[in-house]
Amino acid sequence: MTQITIALFSSQKYDQASFDACLTNHTGITLTHFEQALNEQSALLCQDFDAVCVFVNDVVNEAVIKQIAALGVKSILLRCAGFNNVDLTAAAAHGIKVCRVPAYSPEAVAEHCVALMLTLNRKTHKAYNRIREDNFDLNGLLGFNLFKKTIGIIGCGKIGLALVNILNGFGAKVLVCDPYAEQGNYTICDLDNLLAQSDVISLHCPLNE
């Protein structure tokens, strides 16, 4: 059996627990965890690995790709949906395949986004800090309803659509700006109108020009 070796960078304890559990029945894969982020200084750690597994803060630019290609790396595996930190042109030039996770638990991200919205509109973070100091003053904590508010979503992929479904339950009006958006339970508009009309704006788009 061919043994595949993978270097996992920016490794956290939860990464180790999750990946080690998944690899229990996959004897053909050897995974090595590195707490360091992948960048030009740490690229030498990729010696003798077939692939690197990276996260959002790892640097996979042209210089890094040139280094890891020379060390024999054939694949860059992103354990995230975004890939803006990878120079795809350089990867293709060096014959390195790039894979990502397009459906990175969109419901979990959308629910966390709503949690942030509720923190914003109900000021729970400020109230929490006051209560810890035995201060129960309500002044300055006046919030607002999401009901009938206009929420603008820039980028309506899997996460954006999951967020739309939640916001519809709140009774909010949802505006979407996305060149690939199809008709749905929202109003499609251009960026200028979305910025002008929205009470809250949520970004769910790739980091590009």
Secondary structure, DSSP 8 states (H G I E B T S, - for coil): ---EEEEE-S--HHHHHHHHHHGGG-TTEEEEE-SS--STTTGGGGTT-SEEEE-TT--B-HHHHHHHHHTT--EEEESSS--TTB-HHHHHHTT-EEE--SSS-HHHHHHHHHHHHHHHHH-HHHHHHHHHTT----TT-----STT-EEEEE--SHHHHHHHHHHHHHT-EEEEE-TT--S-SSEE--HHHHHHH-SEEEE-S-S--
